[in-house]
Amino acid sequence: HLEQEPGGAKHLWEEKAQIVHDILTTIAKQTSTPDVMRSMFRSLAKGSSTVDRDDLRYALKLLLASDGLHDERIDRVFEKEFPEKAVTMEAFLGVRAEILQAALIRGEYDTYLP
């Protein structure tokens, strides 16, 4: 595999992922956590009322990655709260506290309700 070869492509996609993460976290810090979560959901939904659970989980992990990715904790929240493949915005926002606790972050302005 190219990713594993000396001088392969792994470092390239890791750098790209880090750039996207840095941009997302900078933007996310400029608004409230519920607003960021709604925007993330709408971006993935593309007009639909539901989002694929795994796509939402991946996007959330990318956004919340800080000093290492908290994969297992976020995975546990998703497994417990979203047994179905399709997730609604209401269900996603309804587990905001659990998600933030799993990621060990606290929204500075996390008082605005949907």
C-alpha positions, 0 to 999 in steps of 0.5 A, a space after each residue: 500500500 502506498 500509505 505504508 511505503 517509505 515516502 508514501 502518501 500517508 503524510 500527505 492525507 494526514 497533513 490535509 486532515 490536520 488543515 481541515 481540522 484546524 480550520 473547523 476548530 477555529 470557525 467553531 470557536 467563533 460561535 456557540 456549540 449548538 450552532 456549530 452542531 446544527 451547521 455540521 448537521 445541515 452540511 451533511 444533510 444537504 436538505 434531507 431531514 436525516 444524516 447517516 450516523 457514521 458520516 455524522 460521527 466521523 465529522 464530529 470526531 474531526 471537529 472535536 479532535 484535540 490532543 488526540 481523537 476521543 474515538 472510543 468515547 464518541 463511539 460509545 455515545 453514538 452506539 447508545 444514542 443512535 441505534 438507527 442508521 439515520 439520525 435527525 437533527 433533534 436527536 443529534 442536538 438532544 445528546 449535546 451534553 453527552 457528546 461534549 462530555 465524551 470529548 472533554 470539552 465545554 462550550 463557552 456559550 452553550 446556553 442557546 437551545 434549538 
